[in-house]
């Protein structure tokens, strides 16, 4: 077992993952839940999250890249795995051998795939990606019938068809309604009960259970994070955040009034102040834009002062505290809580980004 001597760590509550999965299963009226574990399970750890998902009854995992799919196979996962992003032709025989399902993202891709598969291996399992409005990857809706007919003529296994909503996390507008209409029309053209239909991401699964079809893809909310403030406001069930981030004070000193801290001398003490140093910095994912962000010490909020360094940052204390005092950067301490959303707002980004930027130098501990 690896020893971790630095006190900075991310703690992952696997029980929260299970509770969130159960809620989505109940919300989806019997549809299968696909656990999205791309980007190292949004920074939570793909192997560990996938394992807990499987133990909770999930039999379908989704990733973004071929390498992520192979990582899961290499770690013994026998479940269905879908690569939702672009897959190069060179990977297709590997996908056949490993029974990894892939997304067909264009008519040109389908033609290349037909010429790249290897006879004698299991058939290539294809999910047709339909672009109903994201304009990222996928066949256009007017090309969908041609793509469906092509797949049926080839020695592929037509395993699924899907799309991705651009605005499912907002109050229903014209684009969402248009995407729903276009996808319903495409689904009617499939006319095959063996083809899995999955259109809902986390937001759609929460807000529009009528669109569950055969399966829903649960990504950000698997980890207890609402897709947007609007969805959080309208949530019909509780989400349980899985990740917390903690460290300890490693140094304390009194800095005199008028003295400055850290690079650029951007913070000047207005009076004599107790300053604590924490062993976490932007190389860990605590970006410089978090200057001024609060942390929790003894259940109270205390601000990060001065520029955040690569490996360390400083916090203004209310009083002298001992080295070794516990510090909560994300999560709950006492009656106070700092949520991932708070970091996201401070950084001017979305909550999705925050756990993904926590680097591998921070060990993940699971319970």
Secondary structure, DSSP 8 states (H G I E B T S, - for coil): -----SS-EEEE-HHHHHHHHHHHHHHTTT-EEEEE-HHHHHTT-HHHHHHHHHHTT--EEEESSHHHHHHHHHTT--SEEEE-S---HHHHHHHHHHT-EEEE--HHHHHHHHHH--TTS---EEEEEEESS--SSSEEGGGHHHHHHHHHHTT-EEEEEE---SSTTSS--HHHHHHHHHHHHHHHHH--TTSEEEEE-HHHHHH-GGG-TTEEEE-GGGGT--SSHHHHHH-SS-----EEEEEEEEEEEEE-TT-EESGGG-EE-SS-EEEEEES--GGGT--GGGTT-EEEETTEEEEEES---SS-EEEE-SS---TT-EEEEEEEETTEEE-HHHHHHHHTS-HHHHHHHS-TTSEEEE-
